[in-house]
Amino acid sequence: MSIFSRMTDIIQSNLNSLLDKAEDPEKMVRLIIQEMEETLVEVRTTSARAIADKKELGRRYEMLTADSQEWQRKAELAISKSRDDLAKSALNERNKAQESADAVASELTVLDETLAKLSEDIAALQAKIKDAKARQNAIIVRGQAAQTRLGVRRQLSDHNIDDAINRFEHYERKMDDLEGQIESYDMGQKTLADEIRELEGDDALEAELEALKASVAKTKSGDDATAQH
């Protein structure tokens, strides 16, 4: 087995694994947004319960505060009637009511902080959902493109690379043979252009020959004239 075959097997295996794990992008995006929306509903439900608890605690705080004030009034009345024993008991009840009111006030503070945090969470989650919906189409298109590319890669890897290369080289060799046969037919055969070039070459040689003869004759005449003098 060649290295290309081994690579093909590895690539094929990896691509199959990726495609098996790949989800429908549109479905996945829709499910993610749905999950975010369900989480938003849960947070809002929690906020609604917290608001209801706050209202109930508020009524309880008002009741305990009023109760504390009433025991304060009763203690003052007992003192005005010289009933210190009753005044002491009234003050004790006032203190109990006030302690309960203070405890409820602490719970209200914690609840206010919780509601503020929930409000921030709701705002952040709403922004994320809005952003996800705005990007939904782009994400779907990217997912579909990725799946298409994976499919193409898998189809390409289905073919044996060695065989493809061998076939290519085989056809390339056949083209070389055909071109060689065509060129062999042209060998030894003169074309019209070749014959014309030969005629032009002959004319040029004749012209050079005549020029040389004239030059030699002129030189010889000069020499004869010099000898006579």
ROVO-813337 format. One record per residue: residue number from 1; x, y, z of N, C-alpha, C in turn; chain; residue in one letter. Coordinates in steps of 0.2 Angstrom, whole numbers. Example, Ala and Ser with C-alpha at 12.3 -4.5 7.8 and 13.67 -1.06 7.14 Angstrom:
1;66;-28;39;62;-22;39;66;-16;39;A;A .
2;64;-11;35;68;-5;36;64;0;39;A;S .
! end
This chain:
1;4;-6;0;0;0;0;4;6;0;A;M .
2;3;11;-5;7;17;-5;5;22;0;A;S .
3;10;27;1;8;32;6;2;36;4;A;I .
4;0;37;-2;-6;40;-4;-12;36;-2;A;F .
5;-12;30;-3;-17;25;-1;-18;26;7;A;S .
6;-13;26;10;-14;26;18;-17;33;20;A;R .
7;-14;38;16;-17;45;18;-24;45;16;A;M .
8;-26;42;11;-33;42;9;-38;38;14;A;T .
9;-35;33;16;-39;29;22;-40;33;28;A;D .
10;-34;37;30;-35;41;36;-39;47;35;A;I .
11;-39;50;29;-43;56;28;-51;53;28;A;I .
12;-52;48;24;-59;45;24;-62;44;30;A;Q .
13;-58;41;35;-60;39;42;-62;45;45;A;S .
14;-57;50;45;-58;57;49;-64;60;46;A;N .
15;-65;61;40;-71;64;37;-78;61;39;A;L .
16;-78;54;38;-84;50;40;-85;52;47;A;N .
17;-80;52;52;-81;54;59;-84;61;60;A;S .
18;-82;65;56;-84;72;56;-91;73;54;A;L .
19;-93;69;48;-100;70;46;-105;66;50;A;L .
20;-102;61;53;-107;57;58;-109;62;64;A;D .
21;-104;65;66;-105;70;72;-108;76;70;A;K .
22;-108;78;64;-111;85;62;-119;85;63;A;A .
23;-121;90;65;-128;91;66;-131;96;61;A;E .
24;-138;95;60;-141;100;56;-140;107;59;A;D .
25;-136;112;55;-135;118;58;-141;122;60;A;P .
26;-146;122;55;-152;126;57;-156;123;63;A;E .
27;-156;116;64;-159;113;70;-155;115;76;A;K .
28;-149;115;76;-144;116;81;-145;123;84;A;M .
29;-145;128;79;-146;135;81;-153;136;84;A;V .
30;-158;133;81;-165;134;84;-165;131;91;A;R .
31;-162;125;92;-162;122;98;-159;127;104;A;L .
32;-153;130;102;-149;134;106;-153;140;108;A;I .
33;-156;143;103;-160;149;105;-166;147;109;A;I .
34;-169;141;108;-175;139;112;-173;138;119;A;Q .
35;-167;135;120;-164;134;126;-163;140;130;A;E .
36;-160;145;127;-159;152;130;-166;155;132;A;M .
37;-171;154;127;-178;157;129;-181;153;135;A;E .
38;-180;147;135;-182;143;141;-179;145;147;A;E .
39;-172;147;147;-169;149;153;-171;156;155;A;T .
40;-173;160;150;-176;167;151;-182;166;155;A;L .
41;-187;161;153;-193;160;156;-192;158;163;A;V .
42;-187;154;164;-186;151;171;-183;157;176;A;E .
43;-179;161;173;-176;167;177;-182;172;179;A;V .
44;-186;173;174;-192;177;175;-197;174;180;A;R .
45;-198;168;180;-202;164;185;-199;165;192;A;T .
46;-192;164;192;-189;165;199;-190;172;201;A;T .
47;-189;177;196;-190;184;198;-197;185;201;A;S .
48;-202;182;197;-209;183;199;-210;181;206;A;A .
49;-207;175;208;-208;172;215;-204;177;220;A;R .
50;-199;179;218;-195;184;222;-199;190;224;A;A .
51;-202;193;219;-206;199;219;-212;197;224;A;I .
52;-215;191;223;-221;189;227;-218;189;235;A;A .
53;-212;186;236;-210;185;242;-208;192;245;A;D .
54;-206;196;241;-204;203;244;-211;207;246;A;K .
55;-216;206;242;-222;209;244;-225;206;251;A;K .
56;-224;199;251;-226;196;258;-222;198;264;A;E .
57;-215;198;263;-211;201;268;-212;208;270;A;L .
58;-214;212;265;-215;219;266;-222;220;270;A;G .
59;-227;216;269;-233;216;273;-231;214;280;A;R .
60;-227;208;281;-225;206;287;-221;211;291;A;R .
61;-217;214;288;-213;219;291;-217;225;294;A;Y .
62;-222;227;290;-226;232;292;-230;230;298;A;E .
63;-233;224;298;-237;221;303;-232;221;310;A;M .
64;-226;219;309;-222;218;315;-220;225;318;A;L .
65;-219;230;313;-217;236;315;-223;240;319;A;T .
66;-229;239;316;-235;241;319;-236;238;326;A;A .
67;-235;231;326;-235;228;333;-231;230;338;A;D .
68;-224;232;336;-219;235;340;-221;241;343;A;S .
69;-224;245;338;-226;252;340;-232;252;345;A;Q .
70;-237;247;344;-242;246;348;-240;244;355;A;E .
71;-235;239;356;-233;237;362;-229;243;366;A;W .
72;-226;247;362;-223;253;365;-228;258;368;A;Q .
73;-234;259;364;-239;263;367;-242;260;373;A;R .
74;-243;253;373;-246;250;379;-241;251;385;A;K .
75;-235;250;384;-230;251;389;-230;258;392;A;A .
76;-231;263;388;-232;270;390;-238;271;394;A;E .
77;-243;268;392;-250;268;396;-249;265;402;A;L .
78;-246;259;403;-245;256;409;-241;260;414;A;A .
79;-236;263;412;-232;268;416;-236;273;419;A;I .
80;-240;276;414;-244;282;416;-249;280;421;A;S .
81;-251;273;422;-255;271;427;-252;268;433;A;K .
82;-245;269;433;-241;266;438;-241;259;439;A;S .
83;-241;256;433;-241;248;432;-234;246;429;A;R .
84;-229;247;433;-223;245;430;-222;238;428;A;D .
85;-226;234;431;-225;227;430;-228;225;423;A;D .
86;-234;229;421;-237;228;414;-232;232;409;A;L .
87;-229;237;411;-225;241;407;-219;237;405;A;A .
88;-216;233;410;-211;229;408;-212;223;403;A;K .
89;-218;220;404;-220;215;400;-222;218;393;A;S .
90;-225;224;393;-226;227;386;-220;228;382;A;A .
91;-215;231;386;-208;232;383;-205;226;380;A;L .
92;-206;220;384;-203;214;382;-206;212;375;A;N .
93;-213;212;375;-216;211;369;-214;215;363;A;E .
94;-213;222;365;-211;226;360;-204;224;357;A;R .
95;-200;222;361;-193;220;359;-194;214;354;A;N .
96;-198;209;356;-199;203;352;-201;205;345;A;K .
97;-206;210;345;-209;212;338;-204;215;334;A;A .
98;-200;220;338;-195;223;334;-189;219;331;A;Q .
99;-187;214;335;-182;209;333;-184;206;327;A;E .
100;-191;203;327;-194;200;321;-194;205;315;A;S .
101;-196;211;316;-196;216;311;-189;217;308;A;A .
102;-184;217;312;-177;218;310;-175;212;306;A;D .
103;-177;206;308;-175;200;304;-178;200;297;A;A .
104;-184;202;297;-188;203;291;-185;208;286;A;V .
105;-182;214;289;-179;219;286;-173;216;282;A;A .
106;-169;212;286;-163;209;283;-165;205;277;A;S .
107;-170;201;278;-172;197;272;-174;201;266;A;E .
108;-177;206;268;-179;211;262;-173;214;258;A;L .
109;-168;215;262;-162;218;259;-159;212;255;A;T .
110;-158;206;257;-155;201;253;-160;200;247;A;V .
111;-166;200;248;-171;199;242;-170;205;237;A;L .
112;-169;211;239;-168;216;235;-162;215;230;A;D .
113;-157;213;234;-150;211;230;-151;206;225;A;E .
114;-155;201;227;-156;195;223;-160;197;216;A;T .
115;-165;202;218;-170;204;212;-165;208;207;A;L .
116;-161;212;210;-157;217;206;-152;212;202;A;A .
117;-149;207;204;-145;202;201;-149;199;195;A;K .
118;-155;196;197;-160;193;192;-162;198;187;A;L .
119;-163;204;188;-164;209;183;-158;210;178;A;S .
120;-152;210;181;-146;210;177;-146;204;172;A;E .
121;-147;198;175;-147;192;171;-152;192;166;A;D .
122;-158;194;167;-163;195;162;-161;199;156;A;I .
123;-158;205;158;-156;210;153;-151;207;149;A;A .
124;-146;204;152;-140;201;148;-143;195;144;A;A .
125;-147;191;146;-150;185;142;-154;187;137;A;L .
126;-158;193;138;-162;195;132;-157;198;127;A;Q .
127;-152;201;129;-147;204;124;-144;198;120;A;A .
128;-142;193;123;-139;187;120;-144;184;115;A;K .
129;-150;183;117;-155;180;113;-156;185;106;A;I .
130;-157;191;107;-157;196;102;-151;195;97;A;K .
131;-145;195;100;-139;194;96;-139;187;92;A;D .
132;-141;182;96;-141;175;92;-146;175;87;A;A .
133;-152;178;88;-157;178;82;-155;182;76;A;K .
134;-151;188;78;-148;192;72;-143;188;68;A;A .
135;-139;184;72;-134;180;68;-136;173;66;A;R .
136;-142;172;67;-145;165;66;-144;163;59;A;Q .
137;-146;167;54;-145;165;47;-138;165;45;A;N .
138;-133;169;47;-126;168;46;-123;162;48;A;A .
139;-125;160;54;-123;154;57;-125;148;53;A;I .
140;-132;148;51;-134;143;48;-131;142;41;A;I .
141;-130;147;38;-126;147;31;-119;144;32;A;V .
142;-116;147;37;-109;144;38;-109;137;40;A;R .
143;-114;134;44;-114;127;45;-116;123;39;A;G .
144;-120;126;35;-122;122;29;-116;122;24;A;Q .
145;-112;127;24;-106;127;20;-101;123;22;A;A .
146;-100;122;29;-95;117;32;-97;110;30;A;A .
147;-104;109;31;-106;102;29;-105;100;22;A;Q .
148;-106;105;17;-105;104;10;-98;103;9;A;T .
149;-93;107;12;-86;106;11;-84;99;13;A;R .
150;-87;97;19;-85;90;22;-87;85;17;A;L .
151;-93;86;14;-96;81;9;-91;80;3;A;G .
152;-89;86;1;-85;86;-5;-78;83;-4;A;V .
153;-76;84;2;-69;81;4;-70;74;4;A;R .
154;-76;72;7;-77;64;8;-77;61;1;A;R .
155;-81;64;-4;-81;62;-10;-75;61;-14;A;Q .
156;-71;67;-13;-64;67;-16;-60;61;-13;A;L .
157;-60;60;-7;-56;55;-3;-58;48;-5;A;S .
158;-64;47;-8;-67;41;-9;-63;37;-15;A;D .
159;-60;42;-19;-56;39;-25;-49;38;-23;A;H .
160;-46;33;-25;-39;31;-24;-34;36;-27;A;N .
161;-30;39;-23;-26;45;-26;-21;41;-31;A;I .
162;-18;36;-29;-13;32;-33;-16;31;-40;A;D .
163;-22;28;-40;-25;26;-46;-26;33;-51;A;D .
164;-28;38;-47;-29;44;-51;-23;47;-54;A;A .
165;-17;47;-50;-11;49;-53;-8;45;-58;A;I .
166;-9;38;-57;-7;33;-63;-11;34;-69;A;N .
167;-17;35;-69;-21;36;-75;-19;43;-78;A;R .
168;-18;48;-74;-16;54;-77;-9;54;-81;A;F .
169;-4;50;-78;2;49;-81;2;45;-87;A;E .
170;-3;40;-87;-4;36;-93;-7;40;-99;A;H .
171;-12;44;-97;-14;48;-103;-9;53;-105;A;Y .
172;-5;56;-100;0;61;-102;5;57;-107;A;E .
173;7;51;-106;11;47;-110;8;46;-117;A;R .
174;2;45;-117;-1;43;-123;-1;50;-128;A;K .
175;-2;55;-124;-2;62;-128;5;63;-131;A;M .
176;10;61;-127;17;62;-129;18;57;-135;A;D .
177;16;51;-135;17;46;-141;13;49;-147;A;D .
178;7;52;-146;4;55;-152;7;60;-155;A;L .
179;10;65;-151;13;71;-153;20;68;-157;A;E .
180;23;63;-154;29;61;-157;28;58;-164;A;G .
181;22;54;-165;20;51;-171;19;57;-176;A;Q .
182;16;62;-174;14;68;-179;21;71;-181;A;I .
183;26;72;-176;32;75;-178;36;71;-182;A;E .
184;36;64;-181;40;60;-186;37;60;-193;A;S .
185;31;61;-194;29;62;-201;31;68;-204;A;Y .
186;32;73;-200;35;80;-203;42;80;-204;A;D .
187;46;75;-201;53;75;-202;55;73;-209;A;M .
188;60;77;-212;62;75;-219;58;78;-224;A;G .
189;53;81;-222;48;84;-227;49;92;-227;A;Q .
190;50;95;-233;51;102;-233;44;105;-234;A;K .
191;43;111;-231;37;114;-232;38;120;-237;A;T .
192;32;123;-239;33;128;-244;37;134;-241;A;L .
193;36;135;-234;40;141;-231;48;139;-231;A;A .
194;49;132;-230;56;130;-230;59;131;-237;A;D .
195;56;129;-243;58;130;-250;59;137;-251;A;E .
196;55;142;-249;55;149;-251;61;152;-247;A;I .
197;62;150;-241;68;152;-237;75;150;-241;A;R .
198;75;144;-244;81;141;-247;82;145;-253;A;E .
199;77;147;-257;77;152;-263;80;158;-261;A;L .
200;77;161;-255;80;167;-253;87;167;-251;A;E .
201;89;161;-248;96;160;-246;100;160;-253;A;G .
202;98;156;-258;102;156;-264;103;163;-267;A;D .
203;98;167;-267;98;174;-270;104;178;-266;A;D .
204;103;177;-260;108;181;-256;115;178;-257;A;A .
205;116;172;-258;123;169;-260;125;172;-266;A;L .
206;121;172;-271;122;174;-278;124;182;-278;A;E .
207;121;185;-274;122;193;-273;129;194;-270;A;A .
208;131;190;-265;137;190;-262;143;188;-267;A;E .
209;141;183;-271;146;180;-276;148;186;-281;A;L .
210;143;189;-284;144;194;-289;148;200;-286;A;E .
211;146;202;-279;149;207;-276;157;206;-275;A;A .
212;158;200;-274;165;197;-273;169;198;-279;A;L .
213;166;195;-285;169;195;-291;170;202;-294;A;K .
214;166;207;-292;167;214;-294;172;217;-290;A;A .
215;173;215;-284;178;218;-280;185;215;-282;A;S .
216;185;209;-284;192;206;-286;194;209;-293;A;V .
217;189;210;-297;190;213;-304;193;220;-303;A;A .
218;190;224;-299;192;231;-298;199;231;-295;A;K .
219;201;227;-290;207;226;-288;212;225;-293;A;T .
220;211;220;-297;215;218;-302;217;223;-307;A;K .
221;211;227;-309;212;233;-314;217;238;-311;A;S .
222;216;239;-304;221;244;-301;228;242;-301;A;G .
223;229;235;-300;236;233;-300;239;233;-307;A;D .
224;235;232;-312;238;232;-319;240;239;-321;A;D .
225;235;244;-319;237;251;-320;243;253;-317;A;A .
226;244;251;-311;250;253;-307;256;250;-311;A;T .
227;256;244;-313;262;241;-316;264;244;-323;A;A .
228;259;247;-326;260;250;-333;264;257;-332;A;Q .
229;263;260;-326;266;267;-325;273;265;-322;A;H .
! end
